[in-house]
Amino acid sequence: MAVRNFREGDEIACAGIARLAFEQDKKLSKEGFNHLIECHSENMFLEKSRVYDEIQVFEENNKIEGVVCFDKGELKGLYVHQKYQQEGIGTHLMKCIEKIAEGKNCDKINLEANLDAVPFYEKLGYTQKKQAMVKDTDITIAIMGKKI
């Protein structure tokens, strides 16, 4: 089990993991689902890898089981393959990102979370500031943050 930097070729697995997460969300409208799929395509992961501070993947036995994206003090995404959820992978990825953020002299991490994920982030010490709608969609998210 290892966390490593994203590299070219990982985009297929990362986009697939994100897609599975969106397919699990029965509250998403077709419009919301399509918006999220577009924002988390293979090409978008490649583009983001060139501009984000960090994209880390959790890999075991040469298989990517989770991915986390971080840029300028903001968590941009955390996805764990549904088959491996509840095994501590998300927590492990978040701890890695927090350590990286500290090394970059970040004093806080902000994030936008699916409402179903709020309890997970609260267990890690994040607090919800407010709820908001994603622009041009019917998706409600929680705005959260944590001082590190």
N, C-alpha and C positions, 0 to 999 in steps of 0.2 A: 504494500500500500504506500503510495507516494503522491505528494502534491508537487506539481511541476508547472513551469511556464507553458502557456499555450504556444503551439507551433503550427505552422502551415500543415494542413492535413487533418487537424483536430476539428475543423469547422463542421464537418459532416456529423460527427458524433455529438458535438455541442448543440447544433441546430436540432438534431433528433431528440435529444434530452429535453430541450425547451419545448418542442412541439408536443411531446408526451405530457408535459406538465400542463400545457394549455388544453389538451384534449381531456384531461382529468377534471378540469374546472367546468362543472355542469352549469354554473351561473353565467358563463360567458355567452353573449349573443353571437350570432354568426359574424356580425360586423366586428365585434370586439376580438373574436378569435382570429379573423383574417388580418386585423391590424397587428396583433401580436406576432403572428406568423411572419408577416412582412418585416417586422422590426427585428426578428431573430432568425433570419435566413442564413444559409451557409455564407453567402457573400457578405452579409452584415457582420457576422462574426469575424471574417477576415479583415474587413474594413476597421472594425473596432479594435482588433489586435494591433493595428498600426497607430492608433491614436490614444487608446486608453493607457493609463499608468500600468495597469496589471490585468491580465486574464490568467487565472490559474485553473488547472484541471486536477481532479482527483482521479488517479489511475491505479488500477489493480489488475495484475495479470494481463498487461497490455490492453486493457479495456477502460475507456473513460466512463466513470460512473457519476461524475459531478463536475460543475464548472461555476466559477465565480468571476464577476467582472467588477472592476473598481477604477474610478477615475476622479482625481482632484477632490478627495474627501467624500465621495459619494459612491455607495454601492449601486452598481448599474444592473446587477442581476445575479441571482443564485439559483441554480437548478441542479437537482439530484435526480437521477434516473429513478422512476417509480419503483422499480424492483429492489432498489437499495435504500429507500427512504426508511427512516426510523433506526438507522444503524450508526448514526453519529457523523456521517460524511458532511452534511451541511454545517454542523457545529465545527468540525475540523477545518473546513474551508473558511468559515468566518473567523476563526482564531488566527489562521494564517494571514488573512487580509488585515486583521487588526494589528498584527505584528508588523506587517509591511507598512501600514499606515503610520504607525509609531516611528518606524525608521525613516519615514519621509517627513517627520515633524508635523504630522496631522494631529490635531488635538480632539477631533470629533469625526464621526462617520454619520452621514445622513443617508436615508434610503426611502424608497417608495415600495410598499409591499402590498401584495394581494391580501385582502382582509382575512382570508383563512390562514395566512402565514404570521399574523400578528402575535399569537401566543408563542411561536417559535422564537421570534426576535425578542419578545419580552423576557423570555428565559435567559437570553444572552445579555440582558441589561439595557436593551433599547426601549425608549419610551415613545408612545404615540403622541404626536403634536396636534394632528388634525386629520380629517379625511378630505379627499378631493376627487374630482373626476378627471380622467385622462382626456386630454383635448381631442375633440372630434370623435369620441367614443361614448359608450354607456358603461365604462369600466370605473368602478370606485376603488380607490387605493387609500392606504394609510401612509401618512408622512411620518417618518420615525427618525430618531437620532440617538446617539450615545457619545458621551465624552470618553476619550480613551487616554 
